[in-house]
């Protein structure tokens, strides 16, 4: 658990989610380094930092050596921002004499004059504006002017001591375009935040950040996904399930189908997770939707996140079976969202799920399917860790979670793209099998942590009246292999429903 005892003393960044990662914000009166390659969002974060200070009535100063005043204001307008009067932009340019080759000094290096002149202008501007928050963009220019690591370190130390004396909170930006191996600033500043941009083989770029250093306090470690949209940067702090716990009464969540509830030993316990797995077309989504419909009927809210199917097709297909998802959505009892795995980072997806549970009070959550979730996160090891934290969080909030996963193959031995059966509290197994010249479906519960369940196999059918289950197939052997052997006297198979 991250200690938040000193939140009130921090200078908040104004970036949604970043203050959570920093446990309140930036310690006032210190230097912080925000580094990342061009295009990772450093300027947007810096402007948010100054705008948050302006909102609180603090004076801000943006010292730019790389962008013009016009470019900064245009960038702010792209997010719908207008820089107020208490934020001053100072464009640091070399004096005209240094730009004129005829007036260059021959006995002194021009870099000596440029560096000294730049420092002088920075201090003079600070004394004139007297800001509480300062952004210096960027250190790459100062590093080039210094020309040596020793002079560069001395220059940063001079800035640190000056700003510490006047009590300003300073954000130094570094675009990592010069000497990326020089860690001089890392050892001098109070904290370091690194922004990264990843380019997957397909889909939009992924952005993440990490706090590398924060003197004198804990912070939320690891990588945190973030996005840049209209309105600024939004950070999605890494989910730590152990930090979230709520009290609730555990009870059985039924499906309103007596045979299915009997197979599950009375239903699925609230605050647990269920994995529905089987080959394509066996009705994994239908089983999950049956519990959603039952929850909405009880007056409980639910949320469905669909990775694989277009919503219009899903609405039409399920309406025939008696699930009017559009009516549930329009009533406010159901949140249904189509997720584009190529455009959404895992951190943002977890954030969206949390929003439905924390603020909308959804008690039934369906993720359909884990195959699509894996497409958003090709690294199998990272996928298992993400799913583990998400399931633990949902369980502790009293939400019942249904995950579906499509296995490879149709009959016989099946293979899953990733094995998470050990994470789920309940595992529902769906299978095709052949009998009497027809392809049929069978369901069995192979695991339930929270109580007893039937160890039988039941046939089920999906039709115009939805999902229906038959009696246990105790006169067959080999159903799960796909080609059973009949060993009884009378076949207990489901018959076709009578015509209406």
C-alpha positions as CSV (number, residue, x, y, z in Angstrom):
1,X,0.0,0.0,0.0
2,X,1.4,3.4,-1.0
3,X,1.7,5.9,1.8
4,X,-0.4,9.0,1.1
5,X,0.2,10.9,4.3
6,X,1.8,13.9,2.6
7,X,-0.6,14.3,-0.3
8,X,-1.7,17.9,0.7
9,X,1.9,19.2,0.5
10,X,2.4,18.2,-3.1
11,X,2.2,20.3,-6.3
12,X,-0.3,18.4,-8.4
13,X,0.5,17.9,-12.0
14,X,-3.0,18.3,-13.4
15,X,-2.5,15.1,-15.4
16,X,-5.3,12.5,-14.7
17,X,-3.8,9.5,-13.1
18,X,-0.2,10.8,-12.8
19,X,-0.7,12.3,-9.3
20,X,-1.8,8.8,-8.2
21,X,1.4,7.3,-9.6
22,X,3.4,10.1,-7.8
23,X,1.4,9.7,-4.6
24,X,0.0,13.2,-4.8
25,X,2.2,15.1,-7.2
26,X,5.6,16.8,-7.1
27,X,7.4,17.8,-3.9
28,X,7.4,21.6,-3.9
29,X,10.7,23.5,-4.1
30,X,12.6,20.7,-6.0
31,X,13.8,19.9,-9.5
32,X,12.2,17.1,-11.4
33,X,13.2,15.6,-14.8
34,X,10.6,14.6,-17.4
35,X,12.4,12.7,-20.2
36,X,11.4,11.0,-23.3
37,X,11.9,10.9,-27.1
38,X,10.2,13.5,-29.2
39,X,6.5,12.9,-29.5
40,X,6.0,11.2,-26.2
41,X,4.0,14.0,-24.6
42,X,6.5,15.9,-22.5
43,X,5.2,19.4,-23.5
44,X,1.6,18.4,-22.9
45,X,2.4,17.2,-19.4
46,X,4.4,20.3,-18.7
47,X,1.6,22.6,-19.9
48,X,-0.9,20.6,-17.7
49,X,1.5,21.2,-14.7
50,X,1.5,24.9,-15.3
51,X,-2.2,25.1,-15.9
52,X,-3.0,23.3,-12.7
53,X,-0.8,25.8,-10.9
54,X,-2.6,28.7,-12.6
55,X,-6.0,27.2,-11.6
56,X,-4.8,27.4,-8.0
57,X,-3.6,31.0,-8.4
58,X,0.1,30.3,-8.8
59,X,2.4,32.1,-11.2
60,X,3.9,29.9,-13.9
61,X,6.9,30.3,-16.2
62,X,7.6,28.3,-19.4
63,X,11.2,28.8,-20.5
64,X,11.6,27.4,-24.0
65,X,14.9,26.9,-25.9
66,X,13.5,24.5,-28.5
67,X,9.9,25.7,-29.3
68,X,8.6,29.1,-30.1
69,X,6.0,30.9,-28.1
70,X,3.6,30.5,-31.1
71,X,4.2,26.8,-31.3
72,X,3.5,26.3,-27.6
73,X,0.2,28.3,-27.7
74,X,-0.9,26.4,-30.8
75,X,-0.2,23.1,-29.0
76,X,-2.2,24.3,-26.1
77,X,-5.1,25.3,-28.3
78,X,-5.1,21.8,-29.9
79,X,-6.2,20.5,-26.5
80,X,-8.7,23.2,-26.0
81,X,-6.5,25.2,-23.6
82,X,-5.8,28.9,-23.5
83,X,-2.8,30.0,-21.5
84,X,-3.9,32.5,-18.8
85,X,-2.2,35.7,-17.8
86,X,-0.4,34.0,-14.8
87,X,1.5,31.7,-17.2
88,X,4.4,33.5,-19.0
89,X,6.2,31.9,-21.9
90,X,9.8,33.1,-22.2
91,X,11.4,32.2,-25.5
92,X,15.1,32.0,-24.9
93,X,17.1,33.0,-28.0
94,X,20.8,33.9,-28.3
95,X,21.6,37.6,-28.6
96,X,21.9,39.1,-32.1
97,X,25.6,39.5,-31.7
98,X,26.0,35.7,-31.4
99,X,24.1,35.1,-34.5
100,X,26.3,37.5,-36.5
101,X,29.4,35.7,-37.7
102,X,31.3,39.0,-38.1
103,X,31.0,39.7,-34.3
104,X,32.0,36.2,-33.1
105,X,34.8,36.2,-30.5
106,X,38.1,34.7,-31.7
107,X,39.8,34.3,-28.4
108,X,36.9,32.8,-26.5
109,X,34.7,29.9,-27.5
110,X,31.2,31.1,-28.5
111,X,29.7,28.3,-26.4
112,X,31.2,30.0,-23.3
113,X,29.3,33.2,-24.1
114,X,26.1,31.5,-25.1
115,X,25.8,29.3,-22.0
116,X,26.6,32.2,-19.7
117,X,24.1,34.5,-21.5
118,X,21.4,31.8,-21.4
119,X,21.8,31.3,-17.7
120,X,21.8,35.0,-17.1
121,X,18.5,35.4,-19.1
122,X,16.9,32.5,-17.2
123,X,17.7,34.1,-13.8
124,X,16.7,37.6,-14.9
125,X,13.4,36.3,-16.2
126,X,12.7,34.4,-13.0
127,X,13.4,37.5,-10.9
128,X,11.0,39.5,-13.0
129,X,8.2,37.0,-13.1
130,X,8.7,35.4,-9.6
131,X,6.9,32.1,-10.5
132,X,6.0,29.3,-8.2
133,X,6.2,26.7,-11.0
134,X,8.8,26.6,-13.8
135,X,9.2,24.5,-16.9
136,X,12.6,24.5,-18.7
137,X,12.4,23.0,-22.2
138,X,14.8,21.5,-23.0
139,X,18.0,20.2,-21.4
140,X,19.3,19.0,-24.7
141,X,20.1,22.6,-25.8
142,X,21.9,23.3,-22.5
143,X,23.8,20.0,-22.8
144,X,25.0,21.1,-26.3
145,X,26.0,24.5,-25.1
146,X,28.0,23.1,-22.2
147,X,30.0,20.8,-24.5
148,X,31.4,18.7,-21.6
149,X,29.9,16.6,-18.9
150,X,31.6,18.6,-16.2
151,X,30.3,22.0,-17.4
152,X,26.9,20.5,-17.9
153,X,26.7,19.1,-14.4
154,X,27.9,22.4,-12.9
155,X,25.2,24.2,-14.9
156,X,22.5,21.9,-13.6
157,X,23.7,22.2,-10.0
158,X,23.7,26.0,-10.4
159,X,20.1,25.9,-11.5
160,X,19.2,23.5,-8.7
161,X,20.7,25.7,-6.0
162,X,19.1,28.8,-7.4
163,X,15.6,27.4,-7.7
164,X,15.8,25.6,-4.3
165,X,16.7,28.9,-2.7
166,X,13.6,30.7,-4.1
167,X,11.3,27.7,-3.4
168,X,10.1,27.0,-7.0
169,X,9.0,23.7,-8.2
170,X,10.8,23.1,-11.5
171,X,10.1,20.6,-14.3
172,X,13.1,20.0,-16.6
173,X,12.3,18.5,-20.0
174,X,14.8,16.3,-21.9
175,X,14.1,15.0,-25.4
176,X,17.0,12.5,-25.3
177,X,18.3,13.7,-28.6
178,X,21.9,14.4,-27.6
179,X,23.9,12.2,-25.2
180,X,21.4,9.6,-23.9
181,X,24.0,7.9,-21.9
182,X,24.8,10.9,-19.8
183,X,22.9,10.4,-16.4
184,X,24.2,13.6,-14.9
185,X,20.8,15.1,-14.3
186,X,19.4,11.8,-12.8
187,X,21.8,12.2,-9.9
188,X,21.0,15.8,-9.3
189,X,17.3,16.1,-9.6
190,X,14.7,15.1,-6.9
191,X,12.7,12.8,-9.2
192,X,12.8,11.3,-12.7
193,X,9.8,10.4,-14.9
194,X,10.4,8.7,-18.2
195,X,7.9,8.7,-21.0
196,X,8.1,5.9,-23.7
197,X,6.3,5.3,-27.0
198,X,6.1,1.7,-28.4
199,X,5.3,0.8,-32.0
200,X,3.6,-2.6,-32.3
201,X,3.7,-4.5,-35.5
202,X,0.0,-3.6,-36.1
203,X,-2.2,-1.0,-34.6
204,X,-1.8,2.4,-32.9
205,X,1.3,3.4,-30.9
206,X,1.3,2.5,-27.2
207,X,2.6,4.9,-24.6
208,X,3.7,4.2,-21.1
209,X,5.6,5.9,-18.3
210,X,7.7,4.9,-15.3
211,X,9.0,6.8,-12.3
212,X,12.7,6.0,-12.1
213,X,13.4,8.0,-9.0
214,X,11.7,10.0,-6.3
215,X,13.8,11.0,-3.3
216,X,12.5,10.5,0.2
217,X,9.2,8.8,-0.6
218,X,7.5,5.8,-2.1
219,X,5.7,5.9,-5.5
220,X,3.8,3.5,-7.6
221,X,6.4,1.6,-9.4
222,X,6.4,-0.3,-12.7
223,X,5.1,0.8,-16.1
224,X,1.8,2.7,-16.4
225,X,0.0,3.0,-19.8
226,X,-1.1,6.5,-20.8
227,X,-2.7,8.1,-23.8
228,X,-2.7,11.6,-25.4
229,X,-6.1,12.8,-26.5
230,X,-7.9,16.1,-26.9
231,X,-7.8,17.6,-23.5
232,X,-4.4,16.3,-22.5
233,X,-2.6,13.3,-21.2
234,X,-4.4,10.6,-19.2
235,X,-2.4,8.1,-17.2
236,X,-3.8,4.6,-16.3
237,X,-2.0,3.6,-13.1
238,X,-1.0,0.0,-12.9
239,X,-3.8,-2.0,-11.1
240,X,-2.7,-3.4,-7.7
241,X,-5.6,-5.6,-6.5
242,X,-4.3,-5.7,-2.9
243,X,-5.0,-2.0,-2.5
244,X,-8.7,-2.4,-3.1
245,X,-11.0,-4.3,-0.8
246,X,-14.7,-3.9,0.0
247,X,-17.1,-5.8,2.2
248,X,-20.1,-7.6,0.7
249,X,-22.3,-10.5,1.4
250,X,-21.4,-13.6,-0.7
251,X,-24.4,-15.3,-2.2
252,X,-25.1,-17.6,-5.1
253,X,-25.7,-15.8,-8.4
254,X,-28.2,-17.9,-10.4
255,X,-28.8,-18.1,-14.1
256,X,-32.6,-18.7,-14.0
257,X,-32.1,-22.1,-15.7
258,X,-32.7,-24.8,-13.1
259,X,-30.5,-27.4,-14.8
260,X,-27.6,-25.1,-15.2
261,X,-27.8,-23.9,-11.6
262,X,-28.0,-27.5,-10.5
263,X,-24.9,-28.3,-12.6
264,X,-23.1,-25.4,-10.8
265,X,-24.2,-26.5,-7.4
266,X,-26.7,-23.8,-7.0
267,X,-25.1,-21.0,-9.1
268,X,-21.9,-19.0,-9.1
269,X,-20.8,-17.2,-5.9
270,X,-20.8,-13.4,-5.9
271,X,-17.3,-12.0,-6.0
272,X,-15.8,-15.0,-7.9
273,X,-14.7,-15.5,-11.5
274,X,-15.9,-18.0,-14.0
275,X,-14.1,-19.2,-17.2
276,X,-16.2,-20.5,-20.0
277,X,-14.1,-22.3,-22.5
278,X,-14.7,-24.4,-25.6
279,X,-14.3,-24.4,-29.4
280,X,-15.8,-21.8,-31.7
281,X,-19.5,-21.8,-32.0
282,X,-20.3,-23.8,-28.8
283,X,-22.1,-20.8,-27.2
284,X,-19.6,-19.4,-24.7
285,X,-21.1,-15.9,-25.0
286,X,-24.6,-17.3,-24.6
287,X,-23.8,-18.9,-21.3
288,X,-22.3,-15.6,-20.0
289,X,-25.3,-13.6,-21.3
290,X,-27.7,-15.9,-19.5
291,X,-26.1,-14.8,-16.2
292,X,-26.2,-11.1,-17.4
293,X,-29.9,-11.3,-18.2
294,X,-30.6,-12.9,-14.8
295,X,-28.7,-10.2,-13.0
296,X,-30.5,-7.4,-14.8
297,X,-33.8,-9.2,-14.0
298,X,-32.8,-9.1,-10.3
299,X,-32.3,-5.3,-10.6
300,X,-28.5,-5.5,-10.7
301,X,-26.2,-3.6,-13.1
302,X,-23.9,-5.5,-15.5
303,X,-21.1,-4.6,-18.0
304,X,-20.1,-6.5,-21.1
305,X,-16.8,-5.8,-23.0
306,X,-16.8,-7.4,-26.4
307,X,-13.6,-7.9,-28.3
308,X,-14.6,-10.3,-31.1
309,X,-18.1,-9.4,-32.4
310,X,-19.7,-6.4,-33.9
311,X,-22.3,-5.0,-31.6
312,X,-25.1,-4.7,-34.3
313,X,-24.6,-8.4,-35.1
314,X,-24.6,-9.3,-31.4
315,X,-27.8,-7.4,-30.8
316,X,-29.6,-9.1,-33.7
317,X,-28.3,-12.6,-32.9
318,X,-29.2,-12.5,-29.2
319,X,-32.6,-10.8,-29.6
320,X,-33.7,-14.0,-31.4
321,X,-32.8,-16.0,-28.3
322,X,-34.7,-13.7,-26.0
323,X,-31.8,-11.4,-24.8
324,X,-32.8,-7.8,-25.6
325,X,-29.4,-6.3,-24.9
326,X,-30.4,-2.9,-26.4
327,X,-33.3,-2.6,-24.1
328,X,-31.1,-3.5,-21.1
329,X,-28.6,-0.9,-22.2
330,X,-31.2,1.8,-22.8
331,X,-32.6,1.2,-19.3
332,X,-29.2,2.0,-17.8
333,X,-28.9,-1.5,-16.3
334,X,-26.3,-2.7,-18.9
335,X,-23.1,-1.2,-20.2
336,X,-22.0,-2.8,-23.4
337,X,-18.8,-1.7,-25.1
338,X,-17.0,-3.0,-28.2
339,X,-13.2,-3.0,-27.6
340,X,-10.7,-2.5,-30.4
341,X,-7.7,-4.5,-29.3
342,X,-5.5,-2.8,-31.9
343,X,-6.2,0.7,-30.4
344,X,-6.5,0.1,-26.7
345,X,-3.7,-0.6,-24.3
346,X,-4.2,-3.2,-21.5
347,X,-3.9,-0.5,-18.8
348,X,-6.7,1.6,-20.4
349,X,-8.9,-1.5,-20.7
350,X,-8.5,-2.3,-17.0
351,X,-9.3,1.4,-16.2
352,X,-12.5,1.2,-18.2
353,X,-13.6,-2.0,-16.4
354,X,-12.8,-0.3,-13.0
355,X,-15.0,2.7,-14.0
356,X,-18.0,0.4,-14.5
357,X,-17.5,-1.3,-11.2
358,X,-16.4,1.7,-9.1
359,X,-18.8,4.3,-10.4
360,X,-21.6,2.4,-12.2
361,X,-21.8,-0.3,-9.5
362,X,-21.8,-3.1,-12.0
363,X,-22.0,-6.5,-10.2
364,X,-21.7,-8.8,-13.3
365,X,-18.8,-8.3,-15.7
366,X,-18.3,-10.2,-18.9
367,X,-15.1,-10.1,-21.0
368,X,-15.7,-11.7,-24.3
369,X,-13.2,-13.0,-25.2
370,X,-9.8,-13.5,-23.7
371,X,-8.5,-14.3,-27.2
372,X,-9.2,-10.7,-28.1
373,X,-7.7,-9.5,-24.9
374,X,-4.5,-11.4,-25.8
375,X,-4.4,-9.6,-29.1
376,X,-4.0,-6.4,-27.2
377,X,-1.1,-7.9,-25.2
378,X,0.9,-10.5,-27.3
379,X,3.2,-11.2,-24.3
380,X,1.6,-14.2,-22.7
381,X,3.3,-13.8,-19.4
382,X,2.2,-10.2,-19.1
383,X,-1.3,-11.2,-20.1
384,X,-1.6,-13.7,-17.2
385,X,-0.4,-11.1,-14.7
386,X,-2.9,-8.5,-16.0
387,X,-5.8,-11.0,-15.9
388,X,-4.7,-12.1,-12.4
389,X,-4.7,-8.5,-11.0
390,X,-8.0,-7.6,-12.8
391,X,-9.8,-10.7,-11.5
392,X,-8.5,-10.2,-8.0
393,X,-9.7,-6.6,-8.0
394,X,-13.1,-7.5,-9.4
395,X,-13.5,-10.3,-6.8
396,X,-12.7,-8.0,-4.0
397,X,-15.3,-5.5,-5.2
398,X,-18.0,-8.1,-5.1
399,X,-18.3,-8.3,-8.9
400,X,-18.9,-11.7,-10.6
401,X,-16.7,-12.0,-13.6
402,X,-17.2,-14.2,-16.7
403,X,-14.3,-14.8,-19.1
404,X,-14.7,-16.6,-22.4
405,X,-11.9,-18.2,-24.3
406,X,-12.0,-20.0,-27.6
407,X,-10.0,-23.2,-27.9
408,X,-8.3,-24.5,-31.0
409,X,-10.1,-27.5,-32.7
410,X,-13.6,-28.8,-32.8
411,X,-13.5,-32.3,-31.4
412,X,-11.0,-34.4,-29.6
413,X,-8.0,-32.8,-27.8
414,X,-8.4,-29.0,-27.4
415,X,-5.7,-26.4,-27.0
416,X,-6.1,-22.9,-25.4
417,X,-4.0,-20.0,-26.6
418,X,-3.2,-19.3,-22.9
419,X,-3.9,-21.3,-19.8
420,X,-5.6,-19.3,-17.1
421,X,-7.8,-22.1,-15.7
422,X,-5.9,-22.0,-12.5
423,X,-6.9,-18.3,-12.0
424,X,-10.6,-18.8,-12.4
425,X,-12.7,-19.9,-9.5
426,X,-15.2,-21.8,-11.7
427,X,-14.4,-23.5,-15.1
428,X,-17.3,-24.3,-17.4
429,X,-16.3,-26.7,-20.3
430,X,-18.2,-26.8,-23.5
431,X,-17.8,-29.5,-26.1
432,X,-19.1,-30.8,-29.4
433,X,-19.9,-34.5,-29.7
434,X,-21.4,-36.7,-32.4
435,X,-24.3,-38.9,-31.7
436,X,-27.0,-40.5,-34.0
437,X,-25.7,-38.7,-37.0
438,X,-25.8,-35.2,-35.5
439,X,-23.4,-32.8,-34.0
440,X,-24.5,-32.0,-30.5
441,X,-23.2,-29.9,-27.6
442,X,-22.3,-30.9,-24.0
443,X,-21.4,-28.9,-20.9
444,X,-19.6,-29.8,-17.7
445,X,-18.3,-28.0,-14.7
446,X,-14.7,-29.2,-14.1
447,X,-13.8,-26.8,-11.3
448,X,-15.5,-24.8,-8.6
449,X,-13.5,-23.4,-5.7
450,X,-16.4,-21.9,-3.8
451,X,-18.5,-25.1,-3.3
452,X,-19.7,-28.4,-4.7
453,X,-20.9,-28.9,-8.2
454,X,-22.2,-31.8,-10.3
455,X,-19.6,-34.0,-11.8
456,X,-21.9,-34.9,-14.7
457,X,-22.1,-34.0,-18.3
458,X,-25.3,-32.4,-19.7
459,X,-26.4,-31.9,-23.2
460,X,-27.5,-28.3,-24.1
461,X,-29.2,-26.6,-27.0
462,X,-29.3,-23.0,-28.2
463,X,-32.5,-22.1,-30.0
464,X,-35.2,-19.5,-30.4
465,X,-36.0,-19.9,-26.7
466,X,-32.4,-19.3,-25.6
467,X,-30.4,-21.8,-23.7
468,X,-31.8,-25.1,-22.5
469,X,-30.1,-28.0,-20.8
470,X,-31.1,-31.7,-20.6
471,X,-30.5,-34.5,-18.1
472,X,-27.1,-35.8,-17.3
473,X,-25.6,-38.0,-20.0
474,X,-24.8,-40.9,-17.7
475,X,-25.3,-43.6,-20.3
476,X,-22.5,-42.3,-22.6
477,X,-18.7,-42.6,-22.4
478,X,-16.2,-40.5,-24.3
479,X,-18.4,-37.4,-24.8
480,X,-15.5,-35.0,-24.0
481,X,-13.4,-36.7,-26.7
482,X,-16.1,-35.9,-29.3
483,X,-17.2,-39.4,-30.3
484,X,-19.0,-41.1,-27.3
485,X,-20.0,-44.7,-26.9
486,X,-23.5,-45.5,-25.8
487,X,-23.6,-47.9,-22.8
488,X,-27.2,-47.6,-21.6
489,X,-30.6,-48.9,-22.4
490,X,-32.3,-45.6,-23.6
491,X,-30.6,-42.6,-25.0
492,X,-31.3,-39.5,-22.8
493,X,-30.5,-37.0,-25.6
494,X,-32.5,-33.8,-26.1
495,X,-35.2,-34.0,-28.7
496,X,-36.1,-31.3,-31.1
497,X,-38.5,-28.8,-29.6
498,X,-42.1,-29.0,-30.8
499,X,-43.1,-26.6,-33.5
500,X,-45.0,-23.6,-32.1
